[in-house]
Amino acid sequence: MATQRETVQIAKPFKDMLMYEYGWHVENVHGNQFSNLPFDCIATHSRYSMRCIEFKVVEDSGAMKFTTNQKNKLPIWAANGGRIWVVAGHDFRGRAGMKEKKTAYNWLFDNPNSLLMLNPELRKLKYASLFNKR
């Protein structure tokens, strides 16, 4: 489940864009001790396959925080065909976050990136501009 900061800075602006600009249907996933799901929402679109999405805030240092559950479960899901995308950024709100938000939207049309994002060195290689200090 997204933290308050992730919800305000990343998840809400991104989900609003998906729904109101691009016509996606978005359902929140409420992780708890019973569900143990390692992602925050499911997005569907009539033209695209379903996307399971986890939201993360990127710190100025380039760090991202994954829960122990996510570190354990994301590789299991991926190994068994689960397709999970991590949408990450500094802040998607307002004009300043527009470019970063649109870039993250394009990630949804690339291969699922959850395993890549778990590895700090690999994510820096793939998303270098995102993880450079702002």
N, C-alpha and C positions, 0 to 999 in steps of 0.2 A: 504494500500500500504506500502510495507516495507520501512523503513528508509534506508539511504545510508549505515549506519553501518551494519544493518541487511542484506542488499543485499550483501555487500562485505564479511563479516565474516561468515554468515550462509547460506543465500539463494543461492547464486551462486555456492559455493562448493557443496551444497547438491543437487541442481538441476542438476549440471554437473554429479555427481555420479549417480543419477537416470537415466539420459539419456544415458550416455556413458558406464557405467559399468553394468547397470541392464535393459536397453532397455525400459524404461518408456517414454511416450510422455508427455511433460510438457508444459502447457500454462500459461502465466502470467495473472493475473486478475488485472486490473487497477481500484482500488477503487476511486471513486470521488463522488461529491454530487448527481449524478444521480444513481449510482449503489448501493452504501452503502453496498457492500459485505464485511464481516468481515474476509476475508482471502486473501492470496497473490497469490496462484496459484492452478491450477487443474492438477493432474497427473493421467494418465491412462496407463494401461498395459493390454495386451491381456489375461493374466492369472489371473488378480486381478480386484477387483472392483475399481471404481474411488475414488481418494482421493482429498479432498479439504484441502489445507495445509496453515497454517499461520506460519511465521518464527519469532522467538524472540531471542534476545541476552540475555544471563543470566549474570547479573553483578556479581562481586566477592562476594557481599553480599547475593546473591541468588535471588535478585529482578529481576522482568521482568516488562516491561511497556506495558500495554494494553490501547488502546484508549478508550474514552468514548463510541464511537460507538461499538467497540468490546465488551465491558462490557455489553452493552445493547442488542446487536444483537446475540451474540453467544448462550446465553440461549434460545432465541426464536427459533433460527435455530435448536438447539439440541432437544427442546421440540416438534418440528414438523418433526423430522426424519432426520434433517441435520447432516451429519457425517463430522466433521472437526477435523483434527489433528494439534496440535501445535508441531512444530519441533523447539527445543530450544537447545542452547549450548553457550559456551563461545566464541569459534572460531574454525570453521571447516577447516581452511586453513592449507595446508602443512601436514607434518608428525605428528606434535603435535596434530592436530585436527582429525586425522584419526579414532582413537578409539571412540571418542565422536560422530563423524559423523555416523559411522557404528551402534553404539548403537541407535542413533536417527532413523536410517533407520528401525531397528527392531520394533520401536514403530508403524510404519505404519501397522503392522500385528497384533497389539493389538486393543482393542476397541478405538474408537475416544476419545481423551483426552482433548478436548477444555474446558469442564466444570471443569475438574480436575485441569487444569493449571490456570484457573481463580482464584482458591482458594489457596492462598500461603501455608496454613498449609497442605492441601491435597497433593499438588505437592511436598512438601518437604518429605512427607511420602513415596510417590510412587517413586520419583526420587532422593532419599537422596544423592547419590554420586555426582550427577550433581550439586546440590545446595550447597554443602559444598564448603567453600572457597578454591580456587586453591592454 
